[in-house]
């Protein structure tokens, strides 16, 4: 089974057993998370969501992504601004995709 669901303002296309990285969730590592905002399951698309569809995942860990450097400058104006950023994430393993 394959599904498309929404979390953190993004859409994820998954199958059972997939490992995905999503925006950080408040759940603890080892707990289960159920997503009910499912847009598509096995050829069935919703308007906008499929009724009774659920994607169940297990939280494997939390972490931060690789650092990116944001460097802004204005030529000939002596303006330079260097800033780093590490985005937090949650690693999920898709356990089950179900439809009523």
C-alpha positions in Angstrom: 0.0 0.0 0.0 1.1 3.5 -0.8 -0.2 6.8 0.5 0.4 10.6 0.5 -0.1 12.4 3.8 0.5 15.9 5.1 2.6 17.0 8.1 4.5 20.1 8.8 3.1 21.8 5.7 4.7 19.2 3.4 3.4 16.2 1.6 5.1 12.8 1.9 4.6 9.8 -0.5 5.2 6.6 1.5 4.8 2.9 1.6 4.9 0.5 4.6 8.4 0.1 5.9 9.7 3.4 4.5 12.0 5.7 6.6 11.2 9.4 6.3 12.5 12.6 7.9 9.8 15.2 8.8 9.6 18.5 10.6 10.2 18.0 14.3 7.2 16.5 16.2 6.6 16.7 20.0 6.3 12.9 20.4 9.0 11.0 22.3 11.3 8.4 20.6 9.8 5.0 20.5 6.1 6.2 20.5 3.6 5.9 17.7 2.2 8.8 15.7 -1.0 8.6 13.6 -1.6 10.9 10.7 -5.2 11.3 9.5 -4.6 14.0 6.9 -4.2 11.5 4.1 -4.6 12.8 0.5 -4.2 9.6 -1.5 -4.3 5.8 -0.7 -3.9 3.1 -3.4 -5.6 5.0 -6.2 -8.3 6.6 -4.0 -7.9 10.4 -3.8 -9.9 12.5 -1.3 -11.5 15.9 -1.5 -9.2 17.0 0.1 -8.7 14.1 2.5 -9.7 10.4 2.3 -12.3 9.5 4.9 -11.1 6.9 7.4 -7.6 6.6 6.1 -4.7 6.6 8.6 -0.9 6.3 8.4 0.7 5.0 11.5 4.4 5.6 12.1 7.0 5.0 14.9 9.3 7.8 16.0 12.8 6.5 15.8 14.8 9.6 16.8 15.1 13.3 16.9 18.0 15.3 15.6 19.3 18.3 13.6 20.3 18.4 10.0 23.6 19.5 8.5 24.5 23.1 9.1 23.9 25.6 6.3 25.5 29.0 6.1 23.5 32.0 5.1 25.8 34.8 3.9 24.4 38.2 2.9 26.4 41.1 1.6 26.1 44.4 -0.2 28.9 45.2 -2.5 30.8 48.5 -1.9 28.7 49.2 1.3 30.8 47.3 3.9 27.8 45.2 4.9 28.4 41.5 5.6 26.2 39.1 7.6 27.1 35.5 8.2 24.6 33.2 9.9 24.3 29.4 10.4 21.2 27.3 10.7 20.5 23.6 11.7 16.9 22.5 11.1 15.5 20.0 13.7 13.9 16.9 12.3 12.1 13.7 13.4 13.0 10.3 11.9 9.9 8.1 11.3 9.4 4.5 10.2 6.0 3.9 8.5 4.3 0.9 10.2 0.9 0.7 8.7 -1.4 2.3 6.1 -5.1 1.6 6.6 -8.4 2.6 5.0 -11.9 2.0 6.5 
